[in-house]
């Protein structure tokens, strides 16, 4: 057995790192501060309703397949996947909505119906996006962000211009219809930045969306967490919940122990999947790599106002995933990134897993998950939450032509204060650090501490970036560095 490794947190990245390290012979123990594993991907149950508390989109299924394949397993060994059709519906107001279905051919037809000649432009756009996806997955995202040379490959040299143009410019050059532009700009929101700040190369997210489709694990995204937990336990990983890390102790810039619930636990290797900024505050100030001003200058992905709602009736005119783009997209983006404030007219997202997965709500009921993206660090009060619930419910009723407010059995909310309390999240961000040009690959916070021997980081603030598939990859990358160093 190799060295002992203490892993802080039990989200996707931490569980991934723990599995790889245990497979490679390390003695791995996970410490999770909350009473349930999963980090932002925890599950919430109430009155027979089941909700994923955070991630709800299963994209890039090939990354999940690769993760389990590394352990001679398959996703189907642990959970059942359904491809959603439609993948999602976008509501634009004035009784106008567009469904994104489950094949490229159907999506081309939907675009053509909206704007004559757009299907050919979309085919060209998606062909380029697919090439970018293959380069990203094969050449780039599995690199640890140690050197700028990692970005230099024969394929990326040919596409260097795509790092200096933006998704927004590329889309608007080809498409004039505002609705189609918004649909094409939507996937990069998963990267945490405005389309106008996201390099063209990241169009690979459009291929992930249209080309690979949207899936649902029966029981919800938490089933993936449960699968990773089962895998980790089978590999000998020990998982402890209700364990708050108070300090990472060092001597001569080497880790000696961690302080867990007031108890000193000797260890020489630590992988932290907790918030990067918070993790460094567990060190003495002299051992931190990044200053407060460093973090303050970075572009963070949004926070979110979330509602988990139980309805006592079946809903109509909605699908599993729904985007409500009936208000000014650019105005809301400015309220997140340019002059942070609560948006007057917010875009929002809603999912109803019970429409396709009866196990997530009682009979003749519906579970609703509503998300409003907001700037991190905003004032967060119960009064504001109530105001915004009323706003989105009014629009939801109007856009979907049904009355629902009197059918709410319960609603629970989660916002900036909760992201800070439950996840020690910097300014209460929900998705980590945005993937802008100056925050890509080797320009992101490092997987390995430059100040403390034996300290490593994983998750959405380091490489490759925000999102569930990148978090799985981040765990693999950090475990590879540890193998190399030890």
URFEN-V877339 format. One record per residue. N is the residue number from 1. SS is DSSP state (helix for helix, strand for strand, loop for the rest). NEAR is the number of other ideal C-beta (glycine too) atoms within 8 Angstrom. Layout:
N,SS,NEAR
N,SS,NEAR
This chain:
1,loop,4
2,loop,7
3,loop,8
4,strand,10
5,strand,15
6,strand,12
7,strand,17
8,strand,13
9,loop,15
10,loop,14
11,loop,13
12,helix,14
13,helix,16
14,helix,19
15,helix,16
16,helix,18
17,helix,17
18,helix,16
19,helix,15
20,helix,13
21,helix,14
22,helix,13
23,helix,9
24,loop,9
25,loop,6
26,loop,13
27,strand,9
28,strand,15
29,strand,12
30,strand,16
31,strand,13
32,loop,14
33,loop,10
34,loop,9
35,loop,4
36,loop,8
37,loop,13
38,loop,12
39,helix,14
40,helix,10
41,helix,15
42,loop,13
43,strand,12
44,strand,9
45,strand,6
46,strand,10
47,loop,7
48,loop,6
49,strand,14
50,strand,12
51,strand,13
52,strand,12
53,loop,12
54,loop,10
55,loop,8
56,loop,10
57,loop,8
58,strand,12
59,loop,13
60,loop,8
61,helix,12
62,helix,8
63,helix,11
64,helix,13
65,helix,10
66,helix,8
67,helix,11
68,helix,14
69,helix,9
70,loop,8
71,loop,10
72,loop,3
73,loop,9
74,loop,7
75,helix,14
76,helix,7
77,helix,7
78,loop,12
79,loop,12
80,loop,6
81,strand,12
82,strand,9
83,strand,8
84,loop,15
85,loop,6
86,loop,10
87,loop,11
88,strand,13
89,strand,13
90,strand,15
91,strand,13
92,strand,11
93,strand,8
94,loop,4
95,loop,4
96,strand,8
97,strand,8
98,strand,11
99,strand,10
100,strand,13
101,loop,10
102,loop,10
103,loop,6
104,helix,8
105,helix,6
106,helix,9
107,helix,12
108,helix,11
109,helix,9
110,helix,12
111,helix,12
112,helix,11
113,helix,5
114,helix,10
115,loop,10
116,loop,4
117,loop,7
118,helix,13
119,helix,10
120,helix,7
121,helix,10
122,helix,11
123,helix,9
124,helix,9
125,helix,14
126,helix,13
127,helix,8
128,helix,9
129,helix,15
130,helix,11
131,helix,8
132,helix,15
133,helix,12
134,helix,8
135,helix,14
136,helix,11
137,helix,11
138,helix,6
139,helix,9
140,helix,14
141,loop,8
142,loop,7
143,loop,11
144,loop,10
145,loop,13
146,loop,9
147,loop,5
148,helix,7
149,helix,5
150,helix,12
151,helix,9
152,loop,7
153,loop,9
154,helix,5
155,helix,8
156,helix,12
157,helix,8
158,helix,6
159,loop,11
160,helix,8
161,helix,7
162,helix,11
163,helix,10
164,loop,7
165,loop,8
166,strand,11
167,helix,15
168,helix,11
169,helix,10
170,helix,12
171,helix,13
172,helix,8
173,helix,5
174,helix,8
175,loop,11
176,loop,4
177,loop,9
178,helix,5
179,helix,12
180,helix,12
181,helix,12
182,helix,12
183,helix,10
184,helix,12
185,helix,13
186,helix,10
187,helix,10
188,helix,12
189,helix,9
190,helix,11
191,helix,14
192,loop,15
193,loop,13
194,loop,9
195,helix,12
196,helix,8
197,helix,11
198,loop,14
199,strand,13
200,helix,12
201,helix,10
202,helix,12
203,helix,14
204,helix,13
205,helix,12
206,helix,12
207,helix,14
208,helix,11
209,helix,13
210,helix,11
211,helix,11
212,loop,10
213,loop,10
214,loop,13
215,strand,11
216,strand,13
217,strand,13
218,loop,10
219,loop,10
220,loop,14
221,loop,13
222,helix,12
223,helix,12
224,helix,16
225,helix,15
226,helix,10
227,helix,13
228,helix,12
229,helix,12
230,helix,9
231,helix,13
232,helix,15
233,helix,9
234,helix,6
235,loop,11
236,loop,8
237,loop,12
238,strand,7
239,strand,12
240,strand,9
241,loop,10
242,loop,9
243,loop,10
244,loop,7
245,strand,13
246,strand,8
247,strand,7
248,strand,13
249,strand,10
250,strand,12
251,strand,5
252,loop,4
253,loop,7
254,strand,10
255,strand,15
256,strand,9
257,strand,9
258,strand,15
259,strand,12
260,strand,11
261,loop,7
262,loop,5
263,strand,6
264,strand,7
265,strand,9
266,strand,6
267,loop,12
268,loop,9
269,strand,14
270,strand,14
271,strand,18
272,strand,15
273,loop,16
274,loop,13
275,loop,11
276,helix,14
277,helix,10
278,helix,11
279,helix,13
280,helix,10
281,helix,7
282,loop,10
283,loop,13
284,loop,6
285,helix,5
286,helix,5
287,helix,10
288,loop,11
289,loop,8
290,loop,9
291,loop,6
292,helix,5
293,helix,6
294,helix,8
295,helix,10
296,helix,6
297,helix,5
298,loop,8
299,loop,10
300,strand,12
301,loop,14
302,loop,13
303,strand,17
304,strand,12
305,strand,12
306,strand,12
307,strand,14
308,strand,16
309,strand,11
310,strand,16
311,strand,13
312,loop,8
313,loop,9
314,loop,6
315,loop,13
316,loop,7
317,loop,6
318,loop,10
319,loop,11
320,loop,11
321,strand,13
322,strand,14
323,strand,11
324,strand,14
325,loop,11
326,loop,8
327,loop,11
328,loop,6
329,helix,10
330,helix,6
331,helix,11
332,helix,14
333,helix,10
334,helix,9
335,helix,14
336,helix,13
337,helix,10
338,loop,7
339,loop,5
340,loop,10
341,loop,7
342,loop,9
343,loop,12
344,loop,6
345,loop,8
346,loop,13
347,loop,12
348,strand,10
349,strand,10
350,strand,12
351,strand,10
352,loop,14
353,helix,16
354,helix,12
355,helix,10
356,loop,8
357,loop,12
358,helix,6
359,helix,6
360,helix,12
361,loop,12
362,loop,7
363,loop,4
364,loop,6
365,loop,15
366,strand,12
367,strand,16
368,strand,13
369,strand,15
370,strand,13
371,strand,11
372,strand,13
373,strand,11
374,strand,16
375,loop,11
376,loop,16
377,loop,8
378,loop,12
379,loop,5
380,loop,9
381,loop,6
382,helix,5
383,helix,6
384,helix,10
385,helix,12
386,helix,8
387,helix,8
388,helix,12
389,helix,12
390,helix,8
391,helix,10
392,helix,14
393,helix,10
394,helix,8
395,helix,11
396,helix,12
397,helix,12
398,helix,7
399,helix,10
400,helix,11
401,loop,7
402,loop,8
403,loop,6
404,loop,12
405,helix,7
406,helix,5
407,helix,9
408,strand,11
409,strand,8
410,strand,8
411,strand,9
412,strand,8
413,strand,10
414,strand,11
415,loop,14
416,helix,13
417,helix,8
418,helix,9
419,helix,15
420,helix,11
421,helix,6
422,helix,6
423,helix,10
424,loop,7
425,loop,13
426,helix,12
427,helix,10
428,helix,16
429,loop,14
430,loop,12
431,loop,11
432,loop,12
433,strand,16
434,loop,14
435,loop,12
436,loop,11
437,helix,8
438,helix,5
439,helix,11
440,loop,11
441,helix,12
442,helix,10
443,helix,6
444,loop,13
445,loop,9
446,loop,11
447,loop,14
448,strand,11
449,loop,11
450,loop,5
451,loop,10
452,loop,12
453,strand,7
454,loop,9
455,strand,13
456,strand,14
457,strand,17
458,loop,17
459,loop,16
460,loop,14
461,loop,12
462,loop,14
463,loop,13
464,loop,10
465,loop,13
466,loop,13
467,loop,11
468,helix,13
469,helix,10
470,helix,13
471,helix,15
472,helix,14
473,helix,13
474,helix,18
475,helix,19
476,helix,14
477,helix,16
478,helix,18
479,helix,14
480,helix,10
481,helix,12
482,helix,14
483,helix,8
484,helix,6
485,helix,6
486,loop,7
